[in-house]
Amino acid sequence: MKKKTVKLVSAVVVLGVVCGAYAGVNSYVASQEAKEKEEEDTSVDLVSLEADDITAVAFTADTDSVEFDKKDDTWTEKADANFPVNQDTVDSAVKGVASLTADQEIADVEDLSQYDLDTPQNEITLTTADGDTTLQVGMQNSNNQYYVKKSDDDKNVYLVSSTSIEPFMGTLYDFAESGTFPSVTSATITDVKVDKEDGYELTEDPDSLFWMVSNGKNEEKADTTKANEVTAAVGNLAYDKFVDYNCTDDSKYGFDDPYAVITVKYSEEEATDETADEEPADSDAEESTKSEDADASDSSEKEAETKTVEKTLTIYLGDETGSDRYIKVNDSKEVYTITTDSLTTILDATVSDFYNLTVSYVAATNLDSLEVQSADGDHTITVIRETTKDDSDDKKETTETSYKLDGEELDESTFLSFYNKLINMSAQKRLDEEYTPETDPAYTFILKDTSGNETTVKYYEYDTNFYAAVVEDKVYLVNKMNVKELDEAYQKVINADKEENASDTDTESETTEEN
């Protein structure tokens, strides 16, 4: 029993020693970490001012001297009192250097040139009632820090995070209250005119909602997808940089002879205020209060009333500047830049890019007859529509459609398989130059619709790869493989009886062999 007691006591003693050792190690580690942290902390208070006490800030912006003065909590540009100063931007920049801590101090510097501080790239001067504090800015290192010194101290250089210095390293217009590009939604655009060399105009038909394209002389239906790409690009336009708030010389930016002028017509919903002029000039206060209560119920309805207003946006594009181009809108004197990439879809397009490449289209539901002329002879397909009334309901009508080939019944699915290939034939391009066929057409399709309109399409062999499909004065280049597929479907139409007879013969032959 004594042996067990001794062993237990010994174990407790050992455990106590271990715990004490562990606590001692932890305490030592914590002490060392604190010491190392203290040794690593090289930060230095460089500027200690109250931002609210600063009445002026001066610096160099893109080689120009800039000074903002503050009066009644409002900043103004000293050289131009009308300059549209962004108050928040200046406040933020000033606060960033008013209370400034350097990451590191480099003491007793003998050669300022190694930090580009012999000829500083910028000087930031903060003015208070007690005087000026000037920071000279040298080079930027690979750790995103600037070498900075105070103007009255040539011995010490400080490493300062670029976050505080960078706002002063841009241009004057970085501190401007800039506007935004007019909000235009693609869905509200009804017309886009691009006035430039090889310009064009897209116009939405108000009835059909199809887009039409014009070169100023001729107009035709445009490819919907291509037109929508342009309107989407217009809707996504945005300013890049603010350049000039008061342009008085258009030639400075190339607006005297614009690279292009884009005119956009669009609609916009605006709130109406029909009651604005109905309020009496003089009214009793008590009566006014009662009136407010009485009108409270319908005030929201009046505010919600809107009307559609047609508007025009005119965009002037001037000279290129780097990867941007100068831009101004309507009669504004404000000049901005816009990225050339955002203009590509609009400016690089020509009339031919909007050509609808569907060779011909008369919907099957509107087709009255189709005449086909080819090496296989002339054939006519007619559409028969019979309308019957429901015996139980005179107002309810049912229309049944059938097809005949040269007066003989034609299978519906066989015809529609061919016809869909015909009306959905898409060309790879349109010819702009004059085309004179050297041979007779390989195929002629004459489509008549239920309104009596007639469309004639002639297919000529163009070269080894294409057929030239001619519709009035339009010439489409169609891949020969597509025409081959069309012909195969057409052969099934005109040879439907032969195929049926062949099928019947095969069936009879099989029956005979079995017997």
Residue, then its C-alpha position, 0 to 999 in steps of 0.5 A: m500500500k505504501k509503495k502505491t502511495v509513493k508511486l502516486v505522489s511521485a507521478v504528481v510531482v513529475l506532472g507538476v514539473v512538466c506543467g511548470a516547464y510547459a508554462g515556462v516555455n510558453s512564457y518565454v516564447a510569448s516574451q520573445e515574440a513581443k520582443e521581436k515584434e517591437e524590434e521589427d516595428t520601424s514605423v515613424d510618424l511623419v505628418s501629424l495634422e488635423a485634416d479639418d485644419i488644412t486650408a490648402v493643398a498644392f502639388t504637381a499633376d502631370t507637370d502642372s501646378v495645382e492648388f486647392d483652397k478650402k473655404d467654408d468646407t468647400w474646395t476650389e481650384k485656385a487657378d479656376a474657380n469654376f473647375p468642377v471639384n469633386q469634394d470627396t476626392v480632395d477630402s480623401a486625398v488630404k486625409g491620407v497625408a494629413s496623418l501620415t506614418a512612414d513604414q521606415e526611416i532611412a537616417d543620415v542620407e548623404d546622396l539624395s539622388q539614389y532615391d530621386l529626391d535630388t529632383p523630386q517628381n512631386e511636392i505636396t504642400l499642406t497649409t494650415a494656420d501654423g504654416d506649410t508642411t511640404l513632402q517631396v516625393g522620389m522614386q517608387n520601389s518594388n514593394n509599392q512604396y515611395y521614398v519621401k522626405k520633408s522639404d526642410d530635412d535633407k538628412n532623413v528619407y522615409l519609405v511611405s506606402s503608395t496608398s497615401i501618395e498615389p492620389f497626388m500622382g495623377t492629373l488635375y481631372d482625377f479630382a474633377e466631378s465628372g459626368t456619366f454617359p447618357s443612359v440609353t437602353s438598347a431596347t429603347i433605340t429606334d434609329v442609329k446613324v453613323d456619319k463617317e466614310d462608309g457610314y450607314e443608318l439603321t432604322e426600326d420599322p415601328d409596325s413590323l419591328f424589323w430593322m432596315v439598313s440604308n447607305g443614304k441611297n438604298e434601303e433594305k431589311a437588315d439582319t436582326t442579329k447584326a442590328n441588335e449588336v450595334t444597339a447593344a454596343v451603343g447601350n454599353l458606351a461609357y466614358d473613360k477619362f474626363v479631359d476638359y470641362n469647358c472646351t472652347d476650341d474644338s480643333k484641340y480634340g479633333f471635333d472641328d472635323p470629327y472622325a465620326v458622328i453617331t446620332v441615336k434616336y431613342s424613347e424614354e419614360e418621363a414622369t408627368d407633373e400635371t398638378a404642378d401649376e394647379e397650386p393656388a398662389d396664396s392659401d390659408a395654412e389650415e386649408s393647406t393642411k386639410s388639402e394635403d390630407a385629402d390628396a395623400s391618397d392619390s399623390s402616389e398615383k400622380e407621381a407614377e404617371t409617365k409619358t413616352v418622350e422621343k429623344t436624340l443623342t448626338i455623339y461626336l468622336g474626335d482624334e485618337t489619344g493612345s488606345d482612346r478617342y476623344i468624345k463629347v455629346n450633344d451641345s455639351k462642352e465637356v470632353y472625355t475619352i472613350t476606349t476605341d474597343s468599345l466603338t469597334t462594333i459601331l464604327d467598323a461596320t458597313v452597310s454590307d455587314f447588315y445584309n440579311l443573308t436569307v435568300s428568300y422567305v415566304a412562310a409556308t402559312n402564306l404560300d399560295s403556289l411554288e413553280v420550279q424550273s430546272a433540268d427536271g422540267d417545270h413543275t408547279i406545287t399548289v397549296i389547297r386550304e379548306t375551311t369548315k365550320d364546326d357543326s356545334d359552333d358556327k363561329k369555330e372554324t377549322t382549316e385543313t391544308s393539302y398540297k398538289l404537284d402538277g394537280e396530283e396529291l403531294d405528301e405534306s411532310t415530303f413537301l415541307s421538308f423540301y420547302n423549309k430548306l428552300i426558304n431557310m437557305s442562307a448565303q455566305k455573303r452578298l455581292d456588291e459588284e454587278y453580276t452577269p450570269e454566263t449560263d442559264p439558271a440551274y434552278t428557278f423558283i417562283l414563290k407566290d403568297t396569298s396576297g398575290n406577291e411574287t418572288t423569283v429566285k434564280y440559282y446560277e453556277y458561280d464557281t466550284n464552291f458557290y451558286a449565285a442566287v439572284v433575287e431582283d438586284k441582290v446576288y447571294l453566294v450560296n455554298k454548293m453543298n447546301v444546294k445539293e441538299l436542296d436538290e435531294a429534297y426536291q427529287k423526293v418531291i417530284n419522284a414521290d410516285k416512283e418511290e411509292n411504286a418502287s416500294d410497292t413492287d418490292t413488297e409484291s416481289e417479297t410476297t411472291e418469293e414467300n409463296 
